[in-house]
Amino acid sequence: VMVANATTTADTTPPSVAITSPGNGTKLGKSTITVNASASDTGGLSSMKLSIDGVTVASGNTGKLSYKWNTRNVAAGAHTIAVSAQDQAGNAASGSISVSK
């Protein structure tokens, strides 16, 4: 009797994440800007979240998120845009940029 044992390798690699617009250090005006973020993972994503100043503004699991941010009434000073993602194996990654008004 021959038994073939399959070898499996655990996924320990987190997803890659990026905020594709606006750029880090962007000076905000008094208009609506589009905030875009992306994430990818070879094993697939289970969740993705886009937030501004700690408040979630978009979520999903497709690898791309977009949000139209009306900056007219945004307070002067620094603001943080962040993206986080988790893959099917539970590995997580996050990234952020700072913009100002």
C-alpha positions in Angstrom: 0.0 0.0 0.0 1.4 3.4 -1.0 0.3 6.5 0.7 1.0 9.9 -0.9 1.0 12.7 1.6 0.5 16.2 0.2 2.6 18.9 1.5 0.9 22.2 2.2 2.6 25.5 2.8 0.9 28.0 5.1 0.2 31.4 3.7 2.1 33.8 6.0 2.4 36.7 3.5 0.2 39.7 4.1 -1.6 41.5 1.3 -0.1 44.5 -0.4 -1.9 47.7 0.1 -1.7 51.2 -1.4 -3.4 54.5 -1.4 -3.2 55.5 -5.1 -4.7 59.0 -4.8 -4.3 61.5 -3.5 -0.6 61.5 -3.0 1.1 61.8 0.4 1.5 65.4 1.4 -1.3 66.7 -0.8 -2.7 70.1 0.1 -6.5 69.9 0.1 -8.6 72.6 -1.5 -12.3 73.4 -1.1 -13.6 70.8 -3.5 -14.5 67.1 -3.8 -11.5 64.8 -4.3 -11.5 61.1 -5.1 -9.6 58.9 -2.6 -8.6 55.6 -4.2 -7.0 52.6 -2.5 -6.0 49.1 -3.7 -5.0 45.8 -2.2 -4.0 42.4 -3.6 -3.1 39.0 -2.3 -2.3 35.7 -4.1 -4.8 33.9 -1.9 -7.5 36.4 -2.2 -8.8 39.1 0.1 -11.4 38.6 2.9 -11.8 42.3 3.7 -10.5 45.8 2.9 -11.3 49.1 4.6 -10.6 52.7 3.7 -10.7 55.4 6.5 -10.2 59.1 6.9 -9.1 60.3 10.3 -10.1 57.0 11.9 -13.6 56.9 10.4 -14.4 54.1 7.9 -15.7 55.6 4.6 -15.6 52.5 2.4 -15.2 48.8 2.7 -15.3 45.6 0.6 -13.2 42.7 -0.6 -12.7 43.4 -4.3 -9.2 44.9 -4.0 -10.2 48.4 -5.0 -12.0 51.1 -3.0 -13.0 54.6 -4.0 -14.5 57.5 -2.0 -15.5 61.0 -3.0 -14.4 63.3 -0.2 -16.0 66.7 0.0 -13.2 68.8 1.6 -15.1 72.1 1.7 -15.8 71.9 5.4 -12.8 69.9 6.5 -10.9 71.5 9.4 -7.5 73.1 8.8 -4.5 70.9 9.6 -3.3 67.4 9.0 -5.6 64.5 8.1 -4.8 60.8 7.8 -6.1 58.5 5.0 -5.6 54.8 5.8 -6.2 51.5 4.1 -6.2 48.1 5.7 -6.7 44.6 4.2 -6.9 41.0 5.4 -6.4 38.0 3.3 -8.2 34.6 3.4 -5.5 33.2 5.7 -5.9 36.0 8.2 -2.8 37.9 7.4 -3.3 41.7 7.6 -1.6 44.8 6.3 -2.2 48.5 6.5 -0.8 51.8 5.1 -1.5 55.4 5.5 -0.7 58.9 4.1 -1.1 62.4 5.5 -2.8 65.2 3.7 -3.4 68.8 4.9 -5.7 71.7 4.5 
